[in-house]
Amino acid sequence: GQLVASASDDNTVRVWEAATGSCRSVLEGHTGNVSAVAFSPDSQRLHADRGDIPLPLPSAPSPSLPRNKFSNISIQAQWISLDQQQLLWLPFKYRPTYSTVYKNLICLGHSSGSITLLKLNMATASL
């Protein structure tokens, strides 16, 4: 999609623009750590382990975009792998608490609430 949501140890949820990596909004006021978030099917709120969070954004990601279930990109410990071959080593600072892959976009979520977005160019990623 166009947006990524991340949960943080500081009781906030952040919404990021996937294309630029910029933080679009910080959602505060939760009573404890939020450790899991997902966009609702109608794109109007985030489902979190602490309850639903309404999105104050004019446009939310389209959940109708299919996730690439057969992605050959994976995050394993300190490595980003392509077809089970280690491609990119992640320094300690960039090792994720949570991660996801959508097509060639890699999102690394960190316990600080920050995220790292990587776009892999498959033409130059051959090993």
C-alpha positions as CSV (number, residue, x, y, z in Angstrom):
1,G,0.0,0.0,0.0
2,Q,0.9,3.6,0.3
3,L,1.1,3.8,4.1
4,V,2.9,1.8,6.8
5,A,1.9,1.7,10.5
6,S,4.4,1.0,13.3
7,A,3.8,0.5,17.1
8,S,6.3,1.7,19.7
9,D,7.4,1.2,23.3
10,D,6.5,4.8,24.0
11,N,2.8,4.1,23.7
12,T,2.5,5.7,20.3
13,V,1.5,4.4,16.8
14,R,3.1,6.1,13.8
15,V,1.8,6.2,10.2
16,W,4.5,6.5,7.6
17,E,4.4,7.2,3.8
18,A,5.9,4.2,2.1
19,A,7.2,6.1,-0.9
20,T,9.2,8.7,1.1
21,G,9.7,7.2,4.5
22,S,8.4,10.3,6.2
23,C,6.2,10.2,9.3
24,R,2.7,11.2,8.4
25,S,1.2,11.2,11.9
26,V,1.8,10.1,15.5
27,L,-1.2,8.7,17.3
28,E,-0.9,9.1,21.0
29,G,-2.9,8.5,24.2
30,H,-2.7,4.8,24.5
31,T,-2.7,3.3,28.0
32,G,0.3,1.0,27.4
33,N,2.7,-0.3,24.8
34,V,1.1,-1.1,21.5
35,S,2.9,-4.1,20.0
36,A,0.8,-5.0,16.9
37,V,-1.2,-2.9,14.4
38,A,-3.0,-3.7,11.1
39,F,-5.1,-1.6,8.8
40,S,-8.8,-2.4,8.9
41,P,-10.5,-3.6,5.7
42,D,-12.3,-0.3,5.3
43,S,-9.0,1.7,5.8
44,Q,-10.7,3.9,8.4
45,R,-8.9,2.6,11.5
46,L,-6.0,0.5,12.7
47,H,-6.6,-2.7,14.6
48,A,-4.2,-2.8,17.5
49,D,-3.6,-5.2,20.4
50,R,-5.0,-2.4,22.6
51,G,-8.1,-1.8,20.6
52,D,-9.1,0.0,17.4
53,I,-7.5,3.4,16.6
54,P,-9.4,5.7,14.3
55,L,-7.3,7.1,11.4
56,P,-7.5,10.9,11.1
57,L,-6.0,10.7,7.6
58,P,-7.8,11.7,4.5
59,S,-6.5,8.7,2.6
60,A,-5.5,5.4,4.1
61,P,-3.8,2.4,2.3
62,S,-5.9,0.2,0.1
63,P,-6.3,-3.2,1.7
64,S,-7.4,-4.5,-1.7
65,L,-3.8,-4.6,-3.0
66,P,-2.8,-8.2,-2.7
67,R,0.2,-9.1,-0.6
68,N,2.8,-11.0,-2.6
69,K,2.5,-14.3,-0.9
70,F,5.3,-15.9,-2.9
71,S,7.9,-13.2,-2.2
72,N,11.4,-14.5,-2.4
73,I,12.7,-11.8,-0.1
74,S,12.9,-12.6,3.6
75,I,14.4,-11.2,6.7
76,Q,16.3,-13.7,8.8
77,A,18.2,-12.5,11.9
78,Q,20.7,-9.9,10.7
79,W,20.3,-10.7,7.0
80,I,17.9,-9.7,4.2
81,S,17.9,-12.7,1.9
82,L,16.8,-13.3,-1.7
83,D,15.9,-16.8,-2.8
84,Q,17.5,-18.1,0.5
85,Q,20.8,-16.4,-0.3
86,Q,22.1,-13.7,2.0
87,L,21.9,-10.4,0.2
88,L,22.2,-7.6,2.7
89,W,23.7,-7.7,6.2
90,L,21.9,-5.5,8.8
91,P,24.0,-3.7,11.4
92,F,22.7,-4.0,14.9
93,K,21.0,-0.6,14.7
94,Y,18.9,-1.7,11.7
95,R,17.9,-5.2,12.9
96,P,14.1,-5.2,13.2
97,T,11.8,-6.1,16.0
98,Y,9.1,-6.7,13.3
99,S,9.4,-6.8,9.6
100,T,7.3,-7.3,6.5
101,V,7.9,-7.5,2.8
102,Y,5.5,-6.3,0.1
103,K,6.7,-7.0,-3.4
104,N,10.1,-5.4,-3.4
105,L,9.5,-3.0,-0.5
106,I,11.0,-4.1,2.8
107,C,9.8,-2.5,6.1
108,L,11.9,-3.0,9.2
109,G,10.1,-1.9,12.4
110,H,12.2,-1.0,15.4
111,S,11.3,-1.0,19.1
112,S,11.9,2.7,19.2
113,G,8.9,3.2,16.9
114,S,11.0,4.2,14.0
115,I,11.0,2.2,10.7
116,T,13.4,1.6,8.0
117,L,12.0,1.3,4.4
118,L,14.1,-0.4,1.8
119,K,13.2,-0.8,-1.9
120,L,15.0,-3.6,-3.6
121,N,15.8,-3.2,-7.3
122,M,15.5,-6.7,-8.5
123,A,17.5,-5.9,-11.7
124,T,20.6,-5.3,-9.6
125,A,19.9,-7.8,-6.8
126,S,21.0,-10.9,-8.7
127,L,23.6,-12.9,-6.9
